[in-house]
Amino acid sequence: MAGPLSGVRILDLTSVVAGPFATQMLGDMGADVIKIEAPEGDVPRHTGPARSAGMAALFMGLNRSKRSVVLDLKQRSARDALWRLIAGADVIVHSMRPQKIENLGFGHAAVCAQSPRIVYAALHGYRSGGPYSGQPAYDDVIQGHPASRP
């Protein structure tokens, strides 16, 4: 699809809603977005109405304008495949907790050392270095947390 982001390749390692919605908009603007999912798939695959199993309307909407590949990043061969994809990408977006992405070997420093021109975007609930850094979070968890109240 032609658009202002035509020619930009984005690797999408996000899940649930915020990340997939962000990359969906980039795909709608013409970016070549490659959704990378674990073998069990993203949670929205099974959230809400679906015409086909594993293809709920929410998932379909959040992942339009994307290509996809399944990679089990716990496996060496899958990590090698991701490194090959990174070599040809302009942007990588993930929504994993910082410790998890580091343990997989795809933290900011590692990725930028291999691909210095890449734009590295990380979406996680709490800021790095803060008291809740690395804790899992969804919007409702953050809103209900005592620290988020005035």
C-alpha positions in Angstrom: 0.0 0.0 0.0 1.3 3.4 -0.9 1.4 6.0 1.8 3.8 8.4 3.7 5.5 5.4 5.4 5.9 3.4 2.2 9.3 1.7 2.3 9.6 1.7 6.1 9.8 -1.8 7.6 8.6 -2.3 11.2 8.9 -5.4 13.3 6.0 -5.6 15.7 6.6 -7.7 18.8 3.7 -6.1 20.7 0.7 -7.8 22.2 -2.8 -7.0 23.6 -4.0 -3.6 22.4 -1.8 -0.6 22.8 1.2 -1.8 20.7 -0.8 -3.6 18.0 -3.0 -0.5 17.6 0.1 1.8 17.3 1.6 -0.5 14.6 -1.7 -0.9 12.9 -1.9 2.9 12.3 1.7 2.8 10.9 0.7 0.0 8.6 -2.3 2.0 7.5 0.1 4.7 6.5 2.0 2.4 4.2 4.7 0.9 6.5 5.6 -2.8 5.9 4.6 -4.1 9.4 5.7 -7.7 10.3 3.8 -9.0 13.4 5.9 -11.5 15.3 3.9 -13.8 17.5 4.7 -16.6 19.9 3.3 -20.0 19.0 0.3 -19.5 21.4 -0.6 -16.3 19.6 -1.7 -12.9 20.9 -4.5 -12.7 23.6 -6.9 -10.6 21.3 -7.0 -13.6 19.0 -9.5 -15.1 21.5 -11.2 -11.9 22.8 -14.7 -11.2 21.6 -16.7 -12.4 18.6 -15.0 -14.4 15.9 -16.0 -15.9 12.6 -13.1 -18.3 12.8 -11.2 -19.8 15.8 -8.3 -17.7 16.8 -9.3 -14.8 14.6 -11.5 -12.6 16.8 -12.7 -9.3 15.5 -10.5 -7.3 17.9 -7.4 -9.2 16.7 -8.3 -8.7 13.0 -8.8 -5.0 13.5 -5.6 -4.4 15.4 -3.5 -6.4 12.9 -4.8 -5.2 9.6 -2.2 -4.0 7.2 0.3 -6.4 8.6 2.1 -9.5 7.6 2.9 -12.1 10.3 5.3 -14.8 11.4 5.3 -17.1 14.4 8.6 -17.3 16.2 9.2 -19.0 19.5 11.9 -16.7 20.8 12.9 -19.3 23.5 14.4 -21.3 20.6 17.8 -20.4 19.2 16.7 -20.8 15.6 13.8 -18.3 16.1 16.2 -15.8 17.7 18.5 -16.2 14.8 15.6 -15.6 12.4 14.6 -12.4 14.4 18.2 -11.1 14.0 17.9 -11.6 10.3 14.7 -9.6 10.3 16.2 -6.9 12.4 19.0 -6.5 9.8 16.5 -5.4 7.2 14.2 -3.4 9.5 13.9 0.3 10.2 11.9 0.1 13.4 11.4 -2.5 16.1 8.5 -2.2 18.6 7.9 -4.4 21.6 5.7 -4.5 24.6 7.6 -7.0 26.8 8.8 -6.2 30.2 12.4 -5.0 30.1 13.8 -8.0 31.9 12.1 -10.4 29.5 13.4 -8.7 26.3 16.9 -8.5 27.8 16.8 -12.2 28.7 15.9 -13.0 25.1 18.9 -11.0 23.9 16.9 -8.2 22.2 17.4 -5.3 24.6 18.0 -1.8 23.4 21.8 -2.0 23.6 22.0 -5.4 21.9 19.7 -4.4 19.0 21.2 -1.0 18.4 24.7 -2.5 18.5 23.8 -4.8 15.6 21.7 -2.2 13.8 22.7 1.3 14.8 20.2 3.0 12.5 17.1 1.2 13.8 14.4 3.0 15.8 13.8 1.0 19.0 10.5 1.5 20.7 9.5 -0.2 24.0 6.0 0.0 25.5 5.8 -1.1 29.1 3.6 -0.1 32.0 6.1 1.5 34.4 9.2 3.6 33.7 12.6 2.1 33.7 14.4 2.6 37.0 11.3 3.5 38.9 10.0 1.6 42.0 7.7 -0.6 39.9 10.1 -1.0 36.9 9.7 -4.4 35.3 6.3 -5.2 36.9 3.7 -6.4 34.5 0.9 -3.9 33.9 -2.2 -3.2 31.9 -4.1 0.1 31.9 -6.6 -1.0 34.5 -3.8 -2.2 36.8 -2.0 1.1 36.6 -5.1 3.1 37.1 -6.0 1.1 40.2 -2.5 1.4 41.7 -2.4 3.6 44.8 0.6 5.5 43.3 -1.6 6.6 40.4 -4.2 8.3 42.6 -3.9 12.1 43.3 
